[in-house]
Amino acid sequence: MRIDKPDEIIVAHDVTIIGEYNLAGTVPYHASQMFARNITSFLLHLVKDGKLQVNLQDEIMRETLVTRDG
């Protein structure tokens, strides 16, 4: 299943997929800043000395890990 047009909304297996073309532009400026700051903090937490550090003892890493070793 794919979204063929920007801004198309489809429902697949009871999940609504919103193909928003400019997602950041749909939220207030301060919300966008907060989101960017949160993503930056999250990535800085995961990367040490320029390399991704997989530490399953770390609660943030463990609870957000989607896949490992393929």
Helices and strands as residue ranges (DSSP letters): E 9-12, E 15-18, G 23-26, H 29-46, E 47-48, E 51-52, H 59-64
